[in-house]
Amino acid sequence: MPKTDTDTLTIADRLRPVLLQVGRELRREARKVGVSPEQVSLLVAIKYTPGIGVRELAARERVSPPALSNHVDRLERDGLVSRTPSATDRRRVGLTLTDEGQRVLRRVRSRRTAWLATRLRGLSPEELDAVEAAVEPLWHLLGEDERP
């Protein structure tokens, strides 16, 4: 039997605060490494698209190019990203992670995974199975362009 609109609204209303709180806790873990959630988002985008330009990254992150340029300036100043001139177009500059940027992302991922693993250890085997079964359907909530 298919879910009705009322069922999906009820599920959405129950799921939303849980996802928001989990996201909040994961953002706190990033801050403990010394980076903001926004910086982590930029570092991840640059990691998966090395050489991406500021304009393209701004469009992907849905911020203005001047605002993004300020963020990138800070990341560069902190030694997390570098700007590299394009080999084919001298007007274009691409962004890449530095070794330190890679290390910061690994520390963030490690802290976030540890936080989740600690919480998951408190679940019953049945609850753990239910969470595992929900992972793939939750991915389907995101569009292709929203997945890392």
Backbone as a chain_set.jsonl record, in Angstrom:
{"seq": "MPKTDTDTLTIADRLRPVLLQVGRELRREARKVGVSPEQVSLLVAIKYTPGIGVRELAARERVSPPALSNHVDRLERDGLVSRTPSATDRRRVGLTLTDEGQRVLRRVRSRRTAWLATRLRGLSPEELDAVEAAVEPLWHLLGEDERP", "coords": {"N": [[0.848, -1.191, 0.0], [0.695, 2.171, -0.949], [2.318, 5.039, 0.503], [0.444, 7.712, 1.903], [-0.13, 11.256, 1.271], [-0.454, 12.415, 3.769], [0.864, 10.552, 5.405], [3.523, 10.864, 4.45], [3.967, 13.529, 5.114], [3.797, 13.382, 7.904], [5.957, 11.674, 8.479], [8.027, 13.261, 7.466], [7.83, 15.444, 9.195], [8.615, 14.278, 11.586], [11.165, 13.344, 10.971], [12.695, 15.567, 10.148], [13.536, 17.273, 12.469], [15.313, 15.486, 13.674], [17.288, 15.043, 11.732], [18.246, 17.659, 11.51], [19.322, 18.07, 14.088], [21.313, 16.06, 14.195], [22.928, 16.973, 12.11], [23.727, 19.422, 13.244], [25.259, 18.526, 15.414], [27.326, 17.217, 14.03], [28.456, 19.392, 12.727], [29.498, 20.718, 14.919], [31.582, 19.013, 15.574], [33.329, 19.497, 13.466], [34.049, 22.127, 14.026], [35.554, 21.705, 16.306], [37.905, 20.854, 15.25], [38.84, 23.144, 14.269], [37.841, 24.42, 12.047], [35.235, 25.967, 10.131], [31.84, 24.865, 9.444], [31.14, 25.773, 6.885], [33.641, 26.124, 5.698], [34.493, 23.472, 5.66], [32.656, 22.404, 3.837], [33.448, 23.721, 1.486], [36.092, 22.773, 1.263], [35.618, 20.035, 0.867], [34.23, 20.105, -1.574], [36.26, 21.095, -3.239], [38.11, 19.071, -2.946], [36.874, 16.929, -4.31], [36.63, 17.97, -6.832], [39.179, 18.829, -8.038], [41.001, 21.667, -9.133], [38.848, 23.19, -9.743], [37.234, 26.261, -10.549], [36.777, 29.518, -9.014], [34.337, 30.782, -9.686], [32.749, 28.637, -10.631], [32.716, 27.041, -8.347], [31.42, 28.785, -6.606], [28.88, 28.872, -7.803], [28.13, 26.205, -7.459], [28.077, 26.032, -4.684], [26.158, 27.827, -4.174], [26.547, 30.573, -3.561], [27.588, 34.023, -3.807], [30.113, 34.919, -6.21], [32.007, 36.966, -5.268], [31.709, 36.729, -2.433], [32.435, 34.073, -2.063], [35.049, 34.18, -2.952], [36.243, 35.613, -0.884], [36.07, 33.683, 1.166], [37.7, 31.701, 0.069], [40.098, 33.09, -0.013], [40.683, 33.182, 2.73], [40.94, 30.426, 3.274], [43.164, 29.913, 1.704], [45.063, 31.603, 2.917], [45.205, 30.299, 5.367], [46.539, 28.082, 4.623], [45.227, 25.882, 3.521], [44.163, 25.562, 0.986], [45.288, 25.922, -2.413], [45.85, 28.181, -5.096], [45.975, 27.521, -8.456], [47.352, 28.259, -11.545], [45.726, 27.652, -14.669], [46.805, 25.235, -17.027], [46.0, 25.372, -19.623], [44.544, 27.715, -19.995], [45.438, 30.823, -19.394], [44.047, 32.796, -18.061], [42.462, 31.554, -16.266], [42.155, 30.283, -12.972], [42.629, 27.569, -10.909], [41.452, 25.715, -8.047], [42.998, 23.83, -5.503], [43.41, 21.334, -2.953], [45.724, 21.688, -0.302], [48.354, 19.758, 1.266], [47.936, 20.127, 3.977], [45.249, 20.911, 3.951], [44.087, 18.501, 3.122], [44.751, 16.953, 5.379], [43.26, 18.272, 7.376], [40.632, 17.773, 6.491], [40.614, 14.975, 6.778], [40.84, 14.79, 9.576], [38.432, 16.017, 10.372], [36.558, 14.257, 9.201], [37.225, 11.932, 10.607], [36.615, 12.658, 13.295], [33.859, 13.142, 13.044], [32.925, 10.63, 12.21], [33.663, 9.112, 14.442], [32.022, 10.313, 16.378], [29.463, 9.581, 15.413], [29.723, 6.754, 15.458], [29.995, 6.269, 18.183], [27.425, 6.982, 19.1], [25.889, 5.146, 17.652], [26.695, 2.742, 18.795], [25.179, 2.651, 21.053], [22.729, 1.706, 20.31], [20.211, -0.84, 19.912], [20.619, -4.143, 18.395], [18.527, -4.44, 16.517], [17.675, -1.8, 16.119], [20.013, -0.762, 15.046], [20.154, -2.236, 12.658], [17.902, -1.125, 11.418], [18.702, 1.541, 11.065], [20.865, 1.134, 9.34], [19.476, 0.072, 7.14], [18.106, 2.328, 6.377], [19.924, 4.052, 5.254], [20.48, 4.008, 2.388], [17.887, 4.705, 1.241], [17.752, 7.317, 2.326], [19.817, 8.607, 0.962], [18.562, 8.82, -1.471], [16.933, 10.969, -1.13], [18.378, 13.138, -1.82], [19.38, 15.107, -4.598], [21.28, 14.277, -7.565], [23.267, 16.244, -7.928], [23.695, 17.091, -5.387], [25.037, 15.231, -3.989], [28.1, 14.054, -2.568]], "CA": [[0.0, 0.0, 0.0], [1.55, 3.36, -1.012], [2.154, 6.047, 1.552], [-0.387, 8.856, 1.519], [0.51, 12.542, 1.537], [-0.455, 12.609, 5.214], [1.944, 9.731, 5.942], [4.815, 11.461, 4.139], [4.097, 14.742, 5.927], [4.063, 12.966, 9.287], [7.34, 11.185, 8.524], [8.894, 14.431, 7.272], [7.781, 16.252, 10.416], [9.38, 13.57, 12.618], [12.543, 13.171, 10.526], [13.37, 16.855, 10.026], [14.308, 17.711, 13.641], [16.401, 14.532, 13.94], [18.363, 15.353, 10.783], [18.813, 18.956, 11.892], [20.148, 17.918, 15.288], [22.506, 15.292, 13.822], [23.763, 17.909, 11.358], [24.285, 20.386, 14.203], [26.325, 17.842, 16.165], [28.449, 16.984, 13.117], [29.111, 20.691, 12.52], [30.297, 20.981, 16.127], [32.813, 18.22, 15.476], [34.23, 20.221, 12.55], [34.57, 23.299, 14.745], [36.584, 21.245, 17.253], [39.142, 20.725, 14.478], [39.274, 24.505, 14.0], [37.295, 24.932, 10.794], [33.789, 26.154, 10.151], [31.127, 23.964, 8.531], [31.219, 26.317, 5.532], [34.972, 25.805, 5.188], [34.512, 22.037, 5.366], [31.912, 22.213, 2.609], [34.307, 24.162, 0.382], [37.221, 21.843, 1.148], [35.117, 18.793, 0.275], [33.95, 20.368, -2.99], [37.545, 21.221, -3.924], [38.722, 17.738, -2.951], [36.258, 16.074, -5.325], [36.753, 18.603, -8.151], [40.418, 19.617, -8.015], [41.141, 22.557, -10.27], [37.612, 23.951, -9.919], [37.404, 27.703, -10.467], [35.988, 30.198, -7.98], [32.96, 31.003, -10.169], [32.036, 27.351, -10.653], [32.52, 26.644, -6.953], [30.382, 29.673, -6.065], [27.592, 28.405, -8.317], [27.846, 24.921, -6.825], [27.783, 26.267, -3.262], [25.036, 28.773, -4.146], [26.94, 31.85, -2.954], [28.099, 34.936, -4.828], [31.556, 34.784, -6.421], [32.829, 37.78, -4.354], [31.679, 36.143, -1.081], [33.23, 32.85, -2.094], [36.447, 34.579, -3.088], [36.71, 35.938, 0.475], [36.267, 32.413, 1.877], [38.868, 31.041, -0.517], [41.268, 33.847, 0.462], [40.975, 32.716, 4.094], [41.445, 29.053, 3.185], [44.526, 30.003, 1.163], [45.88, 32.197, 3.984], [45.395, 29.283, 6.4], [47.334, 26.997, 4.061], [44.384, 24.713, 3.262], [43.987, 25.437, -0.468], [46.183, 26.743, -3.227], [45.342, 28.592, -6.4], [46.912, 27.051, -9.467], [46.978, 28.7, -12.895], [45.386, 26.596, -15.62], [47.828, 24.989, -18.042], [45.439, 25.627, -20.949], [43.941, 29.043, -20.075], [46.173, 31.625, -18.409], [43.114, 33.64, -17.298], [41.73, 30.714, -15.315], [42.892, 29.782, -11.823], [41.918, 26.472, -10.269], [41.697, 25.519, -6.616], [43.338, 22.47, -5.072], [43.725, 21.217, -1.534], [47.112, 21.468, 0.089], [48.481, 18.608, 2.162], [47.276, 20.487, 5.242], [43.812, 20.84, 3.696], [43.754, 17.066, 3.155], [44.823, 16.504, 6.783], [42.114, 18.846, 8.095], [39.439, 17.002, 6.11], [40.69, 13.648, 7.416], [40.53, 14.951, 11.011], [36.992, 16.276, 10.484], [35.86, 12.997, 8.908], [37.485, 11.017, 11.724], [35.827, 13.101, 14.46], [32.439, 12.935, 12.764], [32.679, 9.18, 12.218], [33.749, 8.668, 15.838], [30.81, 10.77, 17.064], [28.363, 8.717, 14.985], [29.953, 5.381, 15.934], [29.687, 6.252, 19.621], [25.961, 6.983, 19.253], [25.359, 3.895, 17.103], [26.968, 1.649, 19.746], [24.131, 2.643, 22.068], [21.481, 1.183, 19.756], [20.017, -2.297, 19.91], [20.89, -4.704, 17.07], [17.398, -4.164, 15.631], [17.737, -0.379, 15.764], [21.175, -0.606, 14.164], [19.726, -2.751, 11.351], [16.964, -0.162, 10.836], [19.503, 2.688, 10.608], [21.604, 0.697, 8.156], [18.52, -0.06, 6.046], [17.626, 3.661, 5.99], [20.975, 4.847, 4.617], [20.278, 4.142, 0.943], [16.731, 5.561, 0.944], [18.055, 8.709, 2.66], [20.581, 9.129, -0.168], [17.633, 9.11, -2.56], [16.324, 12.273, -0.879], [19.244, 14.147, -2.41], [19.581, 15.057, -6.048], [22.636, 13.887, -7.961], [24.205, 17.342, -7.769], [23.862, 17.363, -3.963], [25.831, 14.151, -3.404], [29.557, 14.288, -2.708]], "C": [[0.89, 1.249, 0.0], [1.265, 4.32, 0.139], [1.282, 7.189, 1.037], [0.393, 10.134, 1.788], [0.583, 12.809, 3.031], [0.669, 11.803, 5.851], [3.298, 10.372, 5.681], [5.019, 12.759, 4.917], [4.416, 14.404, 7.377], [5.506, 12.486, 9.437], [8.305, 12.362, 8.401], [8.959, 15.273, 8.544], [8.578, 15.601, 11.545], [10.861, 13.49, 12.267], [13.332, 14.479, 10.535], [14.148, 17.265, 11.272], [15.474, 16.764, 13.977], [17.579, 14.842, 13.018], [19.035, 16.676, 11.125], [19.743, 18.828, 13.089], [21.422, 17.125, 14.992], [23.46, 16.205, 13.045], [24.445, 18.92, 12.257], [25.45, 19.755, 14.97], [27.55, 17.597, 15.279], [29.184, 18.29, 12.809], [29.965, 21.057, 13.721], [31.624, 20.23, 16.08], [33.81, 18.896, 14.538], [34.854, 21.411, 13.269], [35.661, 22.905, 15.73], [37.926, 21.038, 16.569], [39.669, 22.112, 14.109], [38.822, 25.058, 12.665], [35.78, 25.055, 10.914], [33.132, 25.127, 9.236], [31.184, 24.452, 7.082], [32.584, 26.009, 4.904], [35.07, 24.326, 4.831], [33.799, 21.768, 4.053], [32.75, 22.604, 1.393], [35.471, 23.2, 0.173], [36.788, 20.533, 0.495], [34.86, 18.987, -1.222], [35.25, 20.453, -3.791], [38.231, 19.862, -3.999], [38.189, 16.899, -4.112], [36.279, 16.685, -6.726], [38.018, 19.463, -8.166], [40.559, 20.429, -9.296], [39.896, 23.381, -10.543], [37.906, 25.444, -9.76], [36.471, 28.3, -9.418], [34.541, 30.377, -8.44], [32.147, 29.712, -10.151], [31.746, 26.87, -9.23], [31.429, 27.498, -6.306], [29.0, 29.217, -6.523], [27.186, 27.112, -7.632], [27.423, 25.099, -5.366], [26.637, 27.258, -3.055], [25.345, 30.025, -3.326], [27.496, 32.738, -4.071], [29.608, 34.731, -4.997], [32.402, 35.69, -5.502], [32.857, 37.213, -2.923], [32.543, 34.894, -1.036], [34.715, 33.181, -2.18], [37.034, 34.938, -1.726], [36.97, 34.667, 1.283], [37.522, 31.71, 1.38], [40.15, 31.76, -0.088], [41.674, 33.38, 1.856], [41.544, 31.307, 4.088], [42.885, 29.047, 2.664], [45.481, 30.559, 2.221], [46.196, 31.171, 5.076], [46.153, 28.061, 5.886], [46.543, 25.74, 3.725], [44.12, 24.486, 1.772], [45.056, 26.265, -1.163], [45.495, 27.049, -4.542], [46.413, 28.227, -7.423], [46.467, 27.542, -10.837], [46.712, 27.504, -13.801], [46.499, 26.459, -16.654], [47.326, 25.375, -19.433], [44.867, 27.033, -21.112], [44.565, 29.918, -18.992], [45.273, 32.535, -17.588], [42.447, 32.869, -16.177], [42.66, 30.219, -14.204], [42.042, 28.711, -11.159], [42.324, 26.341, -8.814], [42.017, 24.055, -6.342], [43.613, 22.491, -3.579], [45.229, 21.085, -1.358], [47.161, 20.196, 0.932], [47.788, 18.891, 3.491], [45.759, 20.468, 5.089], [43.323, 19.402, 3.715], [43.742, 16.557, 4.598], [43.634, 17.011, 7.588], [40.848, 18.068, 7.762], [39.457, 15.615, 6.738], [40.347, 13.733, 8.902], [39.044, 15.195, 11.221], [36.219, 14.98, 10.27], [36.024, 12.021, 10.071], [36.664, 11.382, 12.954], [34.337, 12.84, 14.242], [32.085, 11.449, 12.79], [32.708, 8.651, 13.642], [32.496, 9.086, 16.615], [29.632, 9.861, 16.716], [28.513, 7.296, 15.529], [29.628, 5.263, 17.415], [28.181, 6.194, 19.85], [25.36, 5.672, 18.762], [25.593, 2.716, 18.045], [25.899, 1.554, 20.836], [22.801, 2.079, 21.58], [21.421, -0.337, 19.895], [20.375, -2.827, 18.517], [19.762, -4.415, 16.075], [17.402, -2.703, 15.179], [18.889, -0.109, 14.793], [20.848, -1.101, 12.757], [18.797, -1.749, 10.653], [17.709, 1.072, 10.313], [20.259, 2.312, 9.336], [20.68, 0.598, 6.937], [18.055, 1.308, 5.534], [18.662, 4.46, 5.209], [20.713, 5.058, 3.131], [19.039, 4.973, 0.611], [16.982, 7.034, 1.283], [18.9, 9.36, 1.563], [19.656, 9.54, -1.299], [16.905, 10.436, -2.352], [17.109, 13.389, -1.553], [19.281, 13.992, -3.919], [21.021, 14.689, -6.34], [23.652, 14.984, -7.719], [24.454, 17.686, -6.298], [24.709, 16.284, -3.265], [27.307, 14.449, -3.573], [30.158, 13.377, -3.769]], "O": [[1.756, 1.377, 0.865], [0.155, 4.401, 0.664], [1.377, 7.58, -0.127], [1.436, 10.113, 2.442], [1.569, 13.365, 3.515], [1.359, 12.302, 6.74], [4.138, 10.426, 6.579], [6.139, 13.054, 5.336], [5.229, 15.082, 8.005], [6.191, 12.842, 10.395], [9.283, 12.45, 9.143], [10.028, 15.755, 8.921], [9.157, 16.304, 12.374], [11.717, 13.56, 13.15], [14.51, 14.49, 10.892], [15.332, 17.582, 11.155], [16.499, 17.199, 14.502], [18.726, 14.898, 13.462], [20.257, 16.796, 11.038], [20.828, 19.41, 13.103], [22.496, 17.476, 15.482], [24.664, 16.206, 13.3], [25.616, 19.242, 12.055], [26.495, 20.379, 15.151], [28.684, 17.753, 15.732], [30.405, 18.289, 12.646], [31.037, 21.641, 13.566], [32.659, 20.751, 16.495], [35.014, 18.867, 14.794], [36.051, 21.667, 13.134], [36.591, 23.676, 15.968], [38.967, 21.044, 17.225], [40.816, 22.244, 13.683], [39.361, 26.06, 12.195], [35.137, 24.347, 11.689], [33.786, 24.577, 8.35], [31.268, 23.644, 6.157], [32.668, 25.675, 3.722], [35.663, 23.969, 3.814], [34.284, 20.984, 3.237], [32.758, 21.895, 0.387], [35.798, 22.853, -0.962], [37.511, 19.984, -0.337], [35.227, 18.14, -2.036], [35.325, 19.934, -4.905], [38.863, 19.538, -5.005], [38.957, 16.24, -4.813], [35.979, 15.999, -7.703], [37.938, 20.685, -8.292], [40.275, 19.946, -10.392], [39.88, 24.186, -11.474], [38.729, 25.836, -8.933], [35.504, 27.668, -8.994], [33.615, 30.148, -7.662], [30.998, 29.698, -9.709], [30.663, 26.356, -8.948], [30.608, 26.987, -5.544], [28.059, 29.179, -5.73], [26.023, 26.942, -7.264], [26.529, 24.408, -4.877], [26.201, 27.502, -1.93], [24.536, 30.478, -2.517], [27.832, 32.25, -5.15], [30.302, 34.406, -4.034], [33.426, 35.232, -4.995], [33.904, 37.216, -2.276], [33.295, 34.684, -0.085], [35.539, 32.523, -1.544], [38.185, 34.611, -1.439], [37.967, 34.576, 2.0], [38.309, 31.189, 2.17], [41.168, 31.118, 0.17], [42.859, 33.202, 2.137], [42.505, 31.014, 4.8], [43.718, 28.271, 3.13], [46.583, 30.04, 2.397], [47.291, 31.161, 5.638], [46.381, 27.111, 6.635], [47.112, 24.651, 3.649], [43.883, 23.356, 1.345], [45.643, 27.179, -0.583], [44.669, 26.277, -5.031], [47.585, 28.573, -7.278], [45.34, 27.278, -11.255], [47.385, 26.477, -13.71], [47.066, 27.457, -17.101], [48.124, 25.672, -20.322], [44.714, 27.505, -22.238], [44.254, 29.769, -17.811], [45.681, 33.006, -16.526], [41.921, 33.466, -15.238], [43.788, 29.797, -14.456], [40.863, 28.931, -10.881], [43.393, 26.792, -8.404], [41.377, 23.156, -6.888], [43.995, 23.515, -3.013], [45.912, 20.452, -2.162], [46.122, 19.628, 1.27], [47.138, 18.016, 4.063], [45.054, 20.05, 6.008], [42.26, 19.114, 4.266], [42.839, 15.822, 4.995], [43.063, 16.273, 8.391], [40.071, 17.739, 8.658], [38.419, 15.129, 7.187], [39.653, 12.866, 9.434], [38.452, 14.643, 12.149], [35.335, 14.64, 11.056], [35.065, 11.361, 10.47], [36.078, 10.505, 13.589], [33.641, 12.375, 15.145], [31.052, 11.065, 13.338], [31.871, 7.829, 14.014], [31.97, 8.311, 17.414], [28.894, 9.423, 17.598], [27.544, 6.703, 16.004], [29.051, 4.266, 17.851], [27.712, 5.44, 20.702], [24.433, 5.142, 19.375], [24.782, 1.791, 18.093], [25.733, 0.507, 21.463], [21.848, 1.985, 22.354], [22.444, -1.016, 19.982], [20.43, -2.055, 17.56], [20.033, -4.168, 14.9], [17.163, -2.405, 14.009], [18.754, 0.667, 13.847], [21.22, -0.463, 11.772], [18.894, -1.548, 9.442], [17.384, 1.587, 9.244], [20.288, 3.079, 8.373], [21.058, 0.994, 5.834], [17.652, 1.428, 4.377], [18.314, 5.45, 4.564], [20.725, 6.198, 2.667], [19.124, 5.871, -0.227], [16.47, 7.914, 0.59], [18.719, 10.541, 1.266], [19.936, 10.505, -2.01], [16.322, 10.974, -3.293], [16.567, 14.46, -1.825], [19.22, 12.881, -4.446], [21.882, 14.78, -5.466], [24.789, 14.696, -7.343], [25.335, 18.491, -5.996], [25.05, 16.419, -2.09], [27.726, 15.02, -4.579], [31.361, 13.433, -4.022]]}, "num_chains": 1, "name": "protein.A"}
